[in-house]
């Protein structure tokens, strides 16, 4: 028997567990999927926006994997920090695969970033996703103007949630406290900004189009900014005189040209959506070629963002144009990417924000460390879509299986769960997670809604052990 611990129950961890039990090279592999949280699914539960039901439904396929007879889910188990050290974990299992993701956000590294009213998009997403680590105070949303820095799908999600009415979000599992805050939101202007043009933005066309379909919001696009983009002059052209970009400029992708076409249509129409009465409640301004250089302050809080205007440099990047523009805002959310953080006891590359590896094998001083592996964002960085984790996991599992003859000589614990308890941990097993699900369904019914997430550690752990939960 080969005992494997997979650390993290998001897509990369679940796909790793699935690949391990689906293979036939090594018989009788047993997998324990450990997670610091008492709930499974990682960013699918705590990162996908509540109004994206189709993507959130991926939980159903992840659930099927975690219910496999040779896979055991163990939540509320922290590795490193105040939890069990990786070295001790390595004594309990024949192999350990770390799928811990990229747990923090990238900073802007500009003056004023630490002012009250400046947050990472991660903090905002955690709040409306009911992550138990979210700040207790949450977001007051008394700002009338918000700047979202970034033009990826996370930035689009944040802008969309800010632009929706509470009534639109009521059928989702957004926590009830956040729903109440959103119902009293004073936000009227949302400025989503990128330092480059729309053809280099990271949002997908599907996510972009959703902004134009919001019933009580409109989208405004500056056609002069679009005109700076190399894909604007002729989005269907491969290369030709209609394009003003120099010969060495990279060609816009098909997806980039589609995005520019959507924006071109909105710019021509002057709006991407309005409420049934034709009076938009909120306006989303999509802005490009703006590089943030400073967060402005008034009375000790954020009052806006100063941007340097940029222009294409002819090689796929941008250069400063020598001009500045200030956008007033009482709330600033940065969505410029995620970054991995060191896990105590494991090597770490501070430049890439990943664990050094070779085909998934953890490298210590350049040499593969027997029994230690990585998969997902902590392995390759925060790139790709959810499905990218499947091939990443398969590569790591292939390396682990190649090493199986060596790993089989390791004397793992006969009962790792008992050993974890003896170490002082209180794992939440699958039955405990099912109790949380039932408690969240009951909470929803009590509030006249569908299933509603429990947003705090105490409530989750109480529900896992059969207790109830009162929404505070």
C-alpha positions as CSV (number, residue, x, y, z in Angstrom):
1,X,0.0,0.0,0.0
2,X,1.2,3.5,-0.9
3,X,-0.1,6.3,1.4
4,X,-0.1,9.7,-0.1
5,X,-1.1,13.0,1.5
6,X,-2.3,15.8,-0.8
7,X,-2.2,19.2,0.8
8,X,-5.0,21.4,-0.6
9,X,-8.5,20.4,-1.7
10,X,-8.9,22.9,-4.6
11,X,-8.9,21.8,-8.2
12,X,-5.1,21.0,-8.3
13,X,-5.3,18.9,-5.1
14,X,-8.5,17.0,-6.2
15,X,-7.1,16.4,-9.7
16,X,-3.9,15.0,-8.1
17,X,-5.9,12.7,-5.9
18,X,-8.0,11.6,-8.9
19,X,-4.9,10.8,-11.0
20,X,-3.4,8.8,-8.2
21,X,-6.4,6.5,-7.7
22,X,-7.2,6.3,-11.5
23,X,-3.8,4.9,-12.5
24,X,-3.0,1.1,-12.6
25,X,0.8,1.2,-12.3
26,X,0.9,1.1,-8.5
27,X,-1.9,-0.9,-6.9
28,X,-3.7,0.1,-3.7
29,X,-2.9,3.7,-3.4
30,X,-4.6,5.5,-0.5
31,X,-4.9,9.3,-0.6
32,X,-5.7,11.7,2.2
33,X,-6.6,15.2,1.0
34,X,-5.8,17.6,3.8
35,X,-7.0,21.2,3.9
36,X,-6.4,24.0,6.4
37,X,-10.1,24.9,6.0
38,X,-13.0,22.7,7.2
39,X,-14.5,22.9,3.7
40,X,-13.2,21.5,0.4
41,X,-12.9,22.9,-3.1
42,X,-10.5,25.8,-2.5
43,X,-11.0,28.7,-4.9
44,X,-14.0,27.1,-6.5
45,X,-15.8,27.7,-3.2
46,X,-14.0,30.8,-2.0
47,X,-12.8,32.4,-5.3
48,X,-15.5,32.0,-7.9
49,X,-18.0,34.8,-7.8
50,X,-21.4,33.8,-6.2
51,X,-23.3,34.7,-9.4
52,X,-21.2,32.3,-11.5
53,X,-23.3,29.3,-10.9
54,X,-22.1,27.3,-13.9
55,X,-18.4,27.5,-12.8
56,X,-19.4,26.9,-9.1
57,X,-21.1,23.7,-10.3
58,X,-17.6,22.3,-10.8
59,X,-17.9,21.4,-7.1
60,X,-20.1,18.5,-8.2
61,X,-17.3,16.8,-10.1
62,X,-14.8,17.6,-7.4
63,X,-17.2,16.1,-4.9
64,X,-17.4,12.8,-6.9
65,X,-13.6,12.5,-6.7
66,X,-13.5,13.2,-2.9
67,X,-16.1,10.5,-2.3
68,X,-14.0,7.8,-3.9
69,X,-13.5,4.9,-1.6
70,X,-9.7,5.3,-1.6
71,X,-9.7,9.0,-1.0
72,X,-10.3,10.6,2.5
73,X,-10.9,14.3,3.0
74,X,-9.5,15.8,6.2
75,X,-10.3,19.5,6.7
76,X,-9.2,21.8,9.5
77,X,-5.6,20.4,9.2
78,X,-3.0,23.1,9.0
79,X,0.5,22.2,7.6
80,X,3.3,24.4,8.8
81,X,2.8,27.4,11.0
82,X,0.7,26.4,14.1
83,X,-0.1,23.1,12.5
84,X,1.9,20.0,11.7
85,X,5.4,20.5,10.3
86,X,6.1,19.1,6.8
87,X,8.9,17.0,8.3
88,X,6.4,15.3,10.7
89,X,3.9,14.9,7.9
90,X,6.5,13.1,5.8
91,X,6.8,10.5,8.6
92,X,3.1,9.7,8.4
93,X,2.9,9.3,4.7
94,X,5.0,7.7,1.9
95,X,4.6,10.8,-0.2
96,X,3.3,14.3,0.2
97,X,2.0,16.5,-2.7
98,X,1.7,20.2,-1.9
99,X,-1.2,21.9,-3.8
100,X,-1.4,25.0,-1.6
101,X,-2.0,27.5,-4.4
102,X,-0.9,31.2,-4.4
103,X,-2.3,32.5,-1.1
104,X,-1.6,36.2,-1.3
105,X,-2.0,39.1,-3.8
106,X,0.7,41.1,-5.6
107,X,1.2,44.6,-4.2
108,X,1.3,47.7,-6.4
109,X,4.4,49.0,-4.5
110,X,3.3,52.6,-4.8
111,X,2.9,55.5,-2.3
112,X,-0.4,55.5,-0.4
113,X,-1.1,51.8,-0.9
114,X,-1.5,51.2,2.8
115,X,-4.0,54.0,3.3
116,X,-7.4,53.1,4.8
117,X,-9.8,52.4,1.9
118,X,-7.1,50.6,-0.1
119,X,-7.6,46.8,-0.3
120,X,-6.6,43.8,-2.4
121,X,-9.3,42.3,-4.5
122,X,-8.5,39.1,-2.7
123,X,-9.8,40.7,0.5
124,X,-13.0,41.8,-1.2
125,X,-13.5,38.4,-2.9
126,X,-12.9,36.6,0.5
127,X,-15.6,38.9,2.1
128,X,-18.3,38.2,-0.5
129,X,-17.4,34.5,-0.7
130,X,-17.7,34.0,3.1
131,X,-14.1,33.0,3.6
132,X,-13.6,32.4,7.3
133,X,-10.3,34.4,7.3
134,X,-12.0,37.5,5.9
135,X,-11.8,40.6,8.1
136,X,-14.6,40.7,10.6
137,X,-15.5,44.3,9.8
138,X,-16.0,43.6,6.1
139,X,-16.7,46.4,3.7
140,X,-19.0,49.3,4.5
141,X,-19.4,50.3,0.8
142,X,-20.0,54.0,1.7
143,X,-17.8,55.0,-1.2
144,X,-19.6,56.5,-4.2
145,X,-16.6,56.0,-6.5
146,X,-14.4,52.8,-6.6
147,X,-11.2,52.2,-8.6
148,X,-10.4,48.6,-9.5
149,X,-6.8,48.3,-10.6
150,X,-6.4,45.4,-13.1
151,X,-8.1,44.1,-16.2
152,X,-8.2,40.3,-15.5
153,X,-11.2,38.1,-14.7
154,X,-10.9,38.8,-11.0
155,X,-11.1,42.6,-11.7
156,X,-14.2,41.9,-13.8
157,X,-15.8,39.8,-11.0
158,X,-15.2,42.6,-8.5
159,X,-16.6,45.2,-10.8
160,X,-19.6,43.1,-11.6
161,X,-20.4,42.3,-7.9
162,X,-20.1,46.0,-7.1
163,X,-22.5,46.9,-10.0
164,X,-25.2,44.3,-9.1
165,X,-28.1,45.0,-6.9
166,X,-28.7,43.0,-3.7
167,X,-31.8,41.6,-5.3
168,X,-29.8,40.1,-8.1
169,X,-27.5,38.4,-5.6
170,X,-30.1,37.2,-3.2
171,X,-30.6,33.8,-5.0
172,X,-26.9,33.1,-4.6
173,X,-25.0,31.8,-1.6
174,X,-23.4,35.1,-0.8
175,X,-23.3,35.5,3.1
176,X,-26.3,37.3,4.5
177,X,-24.2,40.0,6.2
178,X,-22.5,40.8,2.9
179,X,-25.8,40.9,1.1
180,X,-27.1,43.4,3.6
181,X,-24.1,45.6,3.1
182,X,-24.5,45.4,-0.7
183,X,-28.1,46.4,-0.4
184,X,-27.1,49.6,1.3
185,X,-24.2,50.3,-1.1
186,X,-23.6,53.9,-2.1
187,X,-21.4,53.0,-5.0
188,X,-22.3,54.7,-8.2
189,X,-19.1,54.9,-10.3
190,X,-16.7,51.9,-10.8
191,X,-13.5,52.6,-12.7
192,X,-11.7,49.4,-13.9
193,X,-8.2,50.3,-15.1
194,X,-5.3,48.7,-17.0
195,X,-1.8,50.0,-17.8
196,X,-1.9,48.5,-21.2
197,X,-4.6,48.2,-23.9
198,X,-7.6,45.9,-24.2
199,X,-5.9,43.5,-26.6
200,X,-3.4,42.7,-23.8
201,X,-6.0,42.5,-21.0
202,X,-6.4,39.2,-19.2
203,X,-10.2,39.0,-19.0
204,X,-12.0,36.6,-21.2
205,X,-14.6,37.7,-23.8
206,X,-17.3,35.8,-21.9
207,X,-16.5,37.6,-18.6
208,X,-16.3,41.0,-20.4
209,X,-19.7,40.6,-22.1
210,X,-21.3,39.8,-18.8
211,X,-20.7,43.4,-17.8
212,X,-22.8,44.6,-20.7
213,X,-25.7,42.4,-19.6
214,X,-26.1,43.8,-16.1
215,X,-29.7,45.0,-15.8
216,X,-29.0,48.1,-13.6
217,X,-25.6,49.2,-14.8
218,X,-24.1,50.7,-17.9
219,X,-20.6,50.3,-19.3
220,X,-18.7,53.3,-20.6
221,X,-15.6,53.0,-22.9
222,X,-13.3,55.8,-24.0
223,X,-13.0,55.4,-27.8
224,X,-9.8,57.5,-27.8
225,X,-8.1,55.0,-25.5
226,X,-9.3,52.1,-27.7
227,X,-7.8,53.8,-30.8
228,X,-4.4,53.5,-29.2
229,X,-4.6,49.7,-29.2
230,X,-2.9,47.9,-32.1
231,X,-5.9,45.7,-32.6
232,X,-8.4,48.6,-32.8
233,X,-7.8,49.8,-36.4
234,X,-8.8,46.5,-38.0
235,X,-9.5,43.7,-35.5
236,X,-9.9,41.1,-38.3
237,X,-6.6,41.8,-40.0
238,X,-3.6,39.6,-39.5
239,X,-1.1,42.2,-40.6
240,X,-1.4,45.0,-43.0
241,X,-1.3,48.7,-43.7
242,X,-4.5,49.3,-41.7
243,X,-2.7,48.4,-38.6
244,X,-0.6,51.2,-37.2
245,X,1.7,49.0,-35.1
246,X,5.3,48.5,-36.1
247,X,6.4,45.3,-37.8
248,X,8.0,43.9,-34.7
249,X,4.9,44.3,-32.6
250,X,3.2,41.0,-31.6
251,X,0.0,40.1,-33.4
252,X,-3.2,40.4,-31.4
253,X,-4.7,37.0,-30.6
254,X,-8.2,36.1,-31.8
255,X,-9.5,36.4,-28.3
256,X,-7.9,39.9,-28.0
257,X,-9.6,41.0,-31.3
258,X,-12.9,39.7,-30.0
259,X,-12.5,41.8,-26.8
260,X,-11.7,44.9,-28.8
261,X,-14.8,44.3,-31.0
262,X,-17.0,44.1,-27.9
263,X,-15.5,47.3,-26.5
264,X,-15.8,49.0,-29.9
265,X,-19.5,48.2,-29.9
266,X,-20.0,49.7,-26.5
267,X,-18.0,52.8,-27.3
268,X,-20.2,53.4,-30.4
269,X,-23.4,52.8,-28.4
270,X,-22.3,54.9,-25.5
271,X,-23.4,52.2,-23.0
272,X,-23.2,48.5,-22.3
273,X,-26.5,48.2,-20.4
274,X,-29.2,50.0,-18.4
275,X,-32.1,49.1,-16.1
276,X,-35.5,48.4,-17.6
277,X,-36.5,52.1,-17.1
278,X,-33.4,53.2,-19.0
279,X,-31.8,54.8,-15.9
280,X,-28.6,53.0,-14.9
281,X,-28.0,52.9,-11.2
282,X,-24.3,52.3,-11.5
283,X,-21.7,53.1,-14.2
284,X,-18.7,50.9,-15.0
285,X,-15.9,52.9,-16.7
286,X,-13.4,50.6,-18.6
287,X,-10.2,52.5,-18.8
288,X,-6.9,51.6,-20.5
289,X,-3.3,52.9,-20.8
290,X,-3.3,54.1,-17.2
291,X,-0.5,53.1,-14.9
292,X,-1.1,53.7,-11.2
293,X,1.7,55.8,-9.6
294,X,0.2,57.0,-6.3
295,X,-2.9,56.6,-4.1
296,X,-4.1,60.1,-3.1
297,X,-5.0,60.9,0.5
298,X,-7.6,63.2,2.1
299,X,-8.3,63.3,5.9
300,X,-6.2,60.2,6.4
301,X,-8.0,58.0,3.8
302,X,-7.9,57.1,0.2
303,X,-9.3,59.9,-2.0
304,X,-8.3,58.8,-5.4
305,X,-5.5,57.3,-7.7
306,X,-3.0,59.2,-9.7
307,X,-2.2,57.5,-13.0
308,X,0.5,58.0,-15.5
309,X,-0.9,57.9,-19.1
310,X,0.8,55.3,-21.2
311,X,1.1,54.5,-24.9
312,X,2.1,51.4,-26.8
313,X,5.9,51.0,-27.2
314,X,5.6,49.0,-30.5
315,X,6.9,45.8,-28.9
316,X,3.9,44.7,-27.0
317,X,4.6,46.8,-23.9
318,X,3.9,50.4,-23.0
319,X,5.8,53.5,-22.1
320,X,4.8,56.6,-20.1
321,X,3.4,59.4,-22.2
322,X,4.5,62.2,-19.8
323,X,1.0,63.0,-18.7
324,X,-1.0,62.2,-15.6
325,X,-4.7,61.7,-14.7
326,X,-6.3,61.6,-11.3
327,X,-9.5,59.6,-10.7
328,X,-11.3,60.3,-7.5
329,X,-12.3,57.3,-5.3
330,X,-13.0,56.5,-1.7
331,X,-12.3,52.8,-2.3
332,X,-9.4,51.2,-4.2
333,X,-9.2,47.5,-5.0
334,X,-6.1,46.1,-6.6
335,X,-6.4,43.0,-8.8
336,X,-3.0,42.6,-10.3
337,X,-2.4,38.9,-9.6
338,X,-1.7,36.3,-7.0
339,X,1.5,35.2,-5.5
340,X,2.6,32.0,-3.6
341,X,4.0,32.3,-0.1
342,X,6.6,30.2,1.7
343,X,5.4,27.1,3.5
344,X,7.6,26.6,6.6
345,X,9.8,23.6,6.1
346,X,9.8,23.7,2.3
347,X,12.2,25.5,-0.1
348,X,10.9,28.6,-1.8
349,X,11.8,30.7,-4.8
350,X,11.0,34.3,-3.7
351,X,11.4,35.6,-7.2
352,X,8.8,33.3,-8.8
353,X,6.7,32.8,-5.7
354,X,6.9,29.0,-6.2
355,X,8.5,25.9,-4.7
356,X,11.6,24.8,-6.8
357,X,10.8,21.5,-8.6
358,X,11.6,19.2,-11.4
359,X,8.5,17.8,-13.1
360,X,6.8,18.2,-9.7
361,X,9.6,16.8,-7.5
362,X,10.5,19.2,-4.8
363,X,14.2,20.3,-5.2
364,X,16.3,20.9,-2.1
365,X,19.6,22.6,-3.0
366,X,18.9,21.5,-6.6
367,X,18.4,17.8,-5.7
368,X,15.0,16.0,-5.7
369,X,13.7,15.5,-2.2
370,X,12.3,11.9,-1.9
371,X,8.6,11.9,-1.2
372,X,8.0,15.6,-1.6
373,X,6.0,16.9,-4.6
374,X,4.1,20.0,-5.8
375,X,1.2,20.7,-8.2
376,X,-0.9,23.7,-9.1
377,X,0.0,27.3,-8.6
378,X,2.7,26.7,-6.0
379,X,4.4,24.6,-8.7
380,X,4.0,26.8,-11.8
381,X,2.8,30.2,-10.6
382,X,-0.7,31.7,-10.8
383,X,-1.3,31.0,-14.5
384,X,-3.9,29.2,-16.6
385,X,-7.5,28.3,-16.0
386,X,-9.0,25.7,-13.7
387,X,-8.6,23.0,-16.3
388,X,-4.8,23.7,-16.5
389,X,-4.5,22.0,-13.1
390,X,-5.4,18.7,-14.6
391,X,-2.4,18.3,-16.8
392,X,-0.2,19.8,-14.2
393,X,-1.4,17.2,-11.6
394,X,-0.8,14.4,-14.1
395,X,2.8,15.4,-14.6
396,X,3.4,15.4,-10.9
397,X,1.7,12.1,-10.3
398,X,3.8,10.5,-13.1
399,X,6.9,11.6,-11.3
400,X,5.5,10.2,-8.0
401,X,4.7,6.9,-9.6
402,X,8.2,6.6,-11.2
403,X,9.5,7.0,-7.6
404,X,7.1,4.5,-6.1
405,X,9.7,1.7,-5.7
406,X,11.8,4.0,-3.6
407,X,8.8,5.4,-1.7
408,X,7.4,2.0,-0.9
409,X,10.4,1.3,1.4
410,X,9.3,4.2,3.6
411,X,7.6,3.2,6.9
412,X,4.5,5.4,7.0
413,X,2.0,5.4,9.9
414,X,-0.6,2.6,9.8
415,X,-3.3,5.2,10.9
416,X,-2.3,8.7,9.9
417,X,-5.6,10.1,11.0
418,X,-5.1,8.9,14.6
419,X,-1.5,10.3,14.4
420,X,-2.9,13.7,13.4
421,X,-5.3,13.6,16.3
422,X,-2.5,12.6,18.7
423,X,-0.6,15.6,17.4
424,X,-3.4,17.8,18.7
425,X,-5.3,18.4,15.5
426,X,-9.1,17.9,15.1
427,X,-9.7,16.9,11.5
428,X,-13.1,17.5,9.9
429,X,-13.8,14.4,7.9
430,X,-16.3,14.1,5.0
431,X,-19.3,13.6,7.3
432,X,-18.4,16.8,9.0
433,X,-18.4,18.6,5.7
434,X,-21.8,17.2,4.9
435,X,-23.0,18.5,8.2
436,X,-21.8,22.0,7.1
437,X,-23.7,21.7,3.9
438,X,-26.9,20.8,5.8
439,X,-26.3,23.7,8.2
440,X,-25.9,26.1,5.3
441,X,-29.1,24.8,3.6
442,X,-30.9,25.3,6.9
443,X,-29.5,28.8,7.3
444,X,-30.7,29.7,3.8
445,X,-34.2,28.4,4.6
446,X,-34.4,30.4,7.8
447,X,-33.5,33.6,5.9
448,X,-36.0,32.9,3.1
449,X,-33.1,32.2,0.6
450,X,-31.4,29.3,-1.0
451,X,-28.3,27.8,0.6
452,X,-26.3,30.6,2.4
453,X,-22.6,30.2,3.3
454,X,-21.5,30.2,7.0
455,X,-18.8,33.0,7.1
456,X,-16.9,32.3,10.3
457,X,-14.6,29.6,11.8
458,X,-16.7,29.1,14.9
459,X,-19.9,28.6,12.9
460,X,-18.2,26.2,10.4
461,X,-16.6,24.1,13.1
462,X,-19.8,24.0,15.2
463,X,-21.8,22.9,12.1
464,X,-19.2,20.3,11.3
465,X,-19.7,18.7,14.7
466,X,-23.5,18.8,14.4
467,X,-24.2,22.1,15.9
468,X,-26.4,24.9,14.4
469,X,-25.4,28.3,13.3
470,X,-27.0,31.7,13.8
471,X,-26.2,34.3,11.2
472,X,-24.9,37.4,13.1
